[in-house]
Amino acid sequence: MITHSTVYVGLGSNLNNPVHQVKQGLRALNTIPTAHLLTHSALYRSKPLGPPNQPDYINAVAVLTTGLPPLTLLSKLQTIENKQGRVRGAERWGPRTLDLDMLLYDNRQSQEPQLTLPHPGLYERAFVLYPLYECAPDLVLPDGQRVCDLMQLCPAEGLQKIGVQTLVWAIQTKVWTPLK
């Protein structure tokens, strides 16, 4: 019997029509075998974390259930990134077509060379915390901290919600409408 885990995935893009890239990423998450997209946040615009001479990012958080183990799911996420033109360069936090970060996998805590859970940036990045809160306002992290408390310590400066429209219905029915 396959047990299903709840996974939170951060999405980000700042190249090649970032809104479209994130929407495509959300759709692609629902095509992963034994995974199901439960919900996602609105889209948010944020300043780049890395070099300042790059475009703003579009970010979101998605909630999945999956029967895949963490490293197998990570491989599937990287395949989606690659299909959308992700190029892994030497520049850390540089521009990209799509970035899919596994933020949480149930309450697992691990540090492996390929994957750290929870994602180490989760605790201090507004572009992760605010969309995560939108998806799960009562979420308690594996170390006992509550997302709502972390948000109080992380101002939303420069973070702009750009879409209130929920895309899950569109993904599941394959009917797509543009953001307003």
Secondary structure, 3 states (H helix, E strand, C coil): CCCCEEEEEEEEECCCCHHHHHHHHHHHHCCCCCEEEEEECCEEEECCCCCCCCCCEEEEEEEEEECCCHHHHHHHHHHHHHHCCCCCCCCCCCCCCCEEEEEEECCCCEECCCCEECCCCCCCCHHHHHHHHHHCCCCECCCCCEHHHHHHCCCCCCCEEEECCCCHHHHHHCCCCCCC
